Amino acid sequence: TTGTMLTNANLQIPNGYRLLQNWNHQASASATLTVVVSQLQPTTTELPFMPTNGSGKFNPDTPITRGEVAQILYNLSKDKSVQGIAIPYLDTVFGPYKQAIDFVSSKRYMQGYPDSTFKEDAPITRAEMAVVLSKFYKLELEGENSFTDIKQTYWAYPYVVQVSRENMMNGYPDGTFQPKNNCTRAEAATMFHAAENRT
């Protein structure tokens, strides 16, 4: 129709393809417009990865738990096999994340505590999340830090530096990283969305 703005939303694109992001074209007056699109890209199926509790709420500001992070790693992994013998944590025998915890423990993405517990309901800090992301995505631990509250002697220093360089985690406007803050569910969703290059 004359004067219509053609966009991704109102063109009929074949299943399995999508236009480049933000494509649009203004149909000119009194003309028949034939749109030939050569910039089609195959789409990939992006499966959900965030665990939910069935309440119909996402709870974005709630701290994400260690069990939930284990489940995310399990959900995103193509190889879900457990390597070697699963570590028998005393507090995960009947927990909802047992399979995921066995998986992340066997791959050494996450570890339990000296008292043989995993503490699946405990929140995970931003520093701990940096370590998990670095291990899961096998990042090279190199580079220099730009955060004012992270010193080179800090235990998670190389992990924080690398996830920041890879744009998986960001700091705050005041130049800090706040490593001891609990990571929220919204932050975790954003981190893994960036790490996985989700559309």
C-alpha positions as CSV (number, residue, x, y, z in Angstrom):
1,T,0.0,0.0,0.0
2,T,1.2,3.5,-0.9
3,G,3.0,5.2,2.0
4,T,3.3,2.0,4.1
5,M,6.5,1.5,6.1
6,L,7.6,-2.1,5.4
7,T,9.3,-3.7,8.4
8,N,10.3,-7.0,9.8
9,A,6.9,-7.1,11.5
10,N,4.6,-6.8,8.4
11,L,6.5,-8.7,5.8
12,Q,5.9,-12.4,5.3
13,I,9.2,-14.1,5.9
14,P,9.5,-17.8,5.3
15,N,9.7,-20.1,8.3
16,G,13.3,-20.6,9.5
17,Y,14.5,-17.2,8.3
18,R,14.6,-13.7,9.6
19,L,15.5,-10.3,8.2
20,L,18.5,-8.4,9.5
21,Q,17.6,-6.5,12.6
22,N,15.7,-3.2,12.2
23,W,15.3,-3.5,8.4
24,N,12.6,-1.1,7.0
25,H,11.6,0.5,3.7
26,Q,9.1,3.3,2.9
27,A,6.8,2.4,0.0
28,S,6.8,5.3,-2.5
29,A,3.6,6.8,-3.9
30,S,1.9,5.4,-7.0
31,A,4.4,2.6,-7.4
32,T,4.3,-1.2,-7.2
33,L,7.1,-2.2,-5.0
34,T,8.8,-5.5,-5.3
35,V,11.1,-6.2,-2.3
36,V,13.9,-8.6,-3.0
37,V,15.6,-9.6,0.2
38,S,19.0,-11.1,-0.1
39,Q,20.0,-10.7,3.5
40,L,18.2,-13.6,5.0
41,Q,19.8,-15.5,7.9
42,P,18.8,-19.0,9.1
43,T,17.4,-18.9,12.7
44,T,18.4,-21.2,15.5
45,T,16.1,-22.5,18.2
46,E,16.8,-20.7,21.4
47,L,15.6,-23.0,24.2
48,P,14.7,-21.4,27.6
49,F,17.4,-21.6,30.2
50,M,16.2,-19.8,33.3
51,P,14.5,-22.0,36.0
52,T,11.1,-20.8,37.2
53,N,9.0,-21.9,40.1
54,G,5.6,-22.1,38.3
55,S,4.2,-19.1,40.1
56,G,3.9,-16.9,37.0
57,K,6.4,-14.5,38.4
58,F,10.0,-14.0,37.3
59,N,11.2,-12.2,40.5
60,P,13.9,-10.2,38.8
61,D,15.3,-8.6,41.9
62,T,15.5,-11.8,43.9
63,P,19.0,-13.2,44.4
64,I,19.7,-16.2,42.2
65,T,20.6,-19.3,44.1
66,R,23.5,-21.7,43.5
67,G,21.0,-24.4,42.6
68,E,19.4,-22.2,39.9
69,V,22.8,-21.3,38.4
70,A,23.7,-25.1,38.3
71,Q,20.4,-25.6,36.4
72,I,21.1,-22.9,34.0
73,L,24.5,-24.4,33.1
74,Y,22.9,-27.8,32.7
75,N,20.2,-26.3,30.5
76,L,22.7,-24.5,28.2
77,S,25.2,-27.4,27.9
78,K,25.1,-29.6,24.8
79,D,26.9,-32.4,26.6
80,K,25.0,-33.2,29.7
81,S,27.0,-36.2,30.7
82,V,28.5,-36.5,34.2
83,Q,32.2,-37.1,34.1
84,G,33.5,-39.5,36.6
85,I,31.7,-40.1,39.9
86,A,29.2,-37.5,41.1
87,I,30.1,-35.9,44.4
88,P,27.6,-37.0,47.0
89,Y,26.6,-33.8,48.6
90,L,24.6,-34.3,51.8
91,D,22.1,-31.6,51.1
92,T,21.1,-32.4,47.5
93,V,20.0,-36.0,47.6
94,F,16.4,-35.1,47.2
95,G,16.7,-31.5,46.0
96,P,15.2,-30.3,42.7
97,Y,18.6,-29.5,41.2
98,K,20.4,-32.8,42.0
99,Q,20.9,-33.7,38.3
100,A,22.2,-30.3,37.5
101,I,24.4,-30.1,40.6
102,D,25.9,-33.5,39.8
103,F,26.7,-32.3,36.3
104,V,28.3,-29.0,37.3
105,S,30.3,-30.7,40.0
106,S,31.6,-33.3,37.7
107,K,32.7,-30.7,35.2
108,R,34.2,-28.5,37.9
109,Y,32.1,-25.5,36.9
110,M,30.9,-25.2,40.5
111,Q,32.1,-26.8,43.7
112,G,30.6,-27.6,47.1
113,Y,31.8,-26.8,50.6
114,P,34.3,-28.6,53.0
115,D,31.3,-29.9,55.0
116,S,30.1,-32.0,52.0
117,T,27.2,-29.6,51.2
118,F,26.4,-27.7,48.1
119,K,24.0,-25.2,49.6
120,E,21.7,-25.1,46.6
121,D,19.4,-22.5,48.2
122,A,22.2,-20.1,49.0
123,P,22.6,-16.9,46.9
124,I,25.6,-16.6,44.6
125,T,27.7,-13.4,44.7
126,R,28.8,-11.5,41.7
127,A,32.4,-12.6,42.2
128,E,31.3,-16.2,42.3
129,M,29.3,-15.8,39.2
130,A,32.3,-14.4,37.4
131,V,34.2,-17.6,38.3
132,V,31.3,-19.8,37.1
133,L,31.0,-17.9,33.7
134,S,34.8,-18.1,33.2
135,K,34.9,-21.8,33.8
136,F,31.8,-22.7,31.8
137,Y,32.8,-20.6,28.8
138,K,36.5,-21.6,29.1
139,L,37.8,-18.0,29.1
140,E,41.4,-17.0,29.0
141,L,42.3,-15.4,32.3
142,E,44.4,-12.4,31.2
143,G,44.1,-8.7,31.1
144,E,44.0,-5.8,33.5
145,N,41.2,-4.6,35.8
146,S,39.5,-1.3,35.6
147,F,37.2,-1.5,38.7
148,T,38.1,0.6,41.7
149,D,37.1,-2.1,44.2
150,I,38.9,-5.0,42.7
151,K,42.6,-5.3,43.6
152,Q,45.1,-7.7,41.8
153,T,45.3,-9.7,45.1
154,Y,41.6,-10.3,45.2
155,W,40.8,-14.0,44.9
156,A,38.5,-13.6,41.9
157,Y,40.5,-10.9,40.1
158,P,41.3,-12.7,36.8
159,Y,37.8,-14.0,36.5
160,V,36.2,-10.6,37.0
161,V,38.6,-9.1,34.5
162,Q,37.8,-11.6,31.8
163,V,34.0,-11.6,32.1
164,S,34.1,-7.9,32.0
165,R,36.3,-7.9,28.9
166,E,33.9,-10.4,27.2
167,N,31.0,-8.1,28.1
168,M,29.3,-10.9,30.1
169,M,29.3,-8.8,33.3
170,N,29.4,-5.1,33.7
171,G,30.3,-2.8,36.6
172,Y,28.4,0.1,38.1
173,P,28.4,3.8,37.1
174,D,30.7,4.7,40.0
175,G,33.4,2.4,38.5
176,T,32.9,-0.4,41.0
177,F,32.1,-4.1,40.4
178,Q,30.6,-4.9,43.9
179,P,31.9,-8.5,44.0
180,K,30.3,-9.3,47.3
181,N,26.8,-8.3,46.2
182,N,24.4,-11.1,45.5
183,C,23.7,-11.7,41.8
184,T,20.0,-11.2,41.0
185,R,17.9,-13.3,38.7
186,A,17.6,-10.3,36.2
187,E,21.4,-9.9,36.2
188,A,21.9,-13.7,35.6
189,A,19.4,-13.6,32.7
190,T,21.3,-10.6,31.2
191,M,24.7,-12.3,31.7
192,F,23.8,-15.6,30.1
193,H,21.9,-13.8,27.3
194,A,25.0,-11.9,26.4
195,A,27.3,-15.0,26.8
196,E,25.1,-17.0,24.5
197,N,24.6,-14.2,21.9
198,R,20.9,-14.6,22.2
199,T,18.7,-12.6,19.9
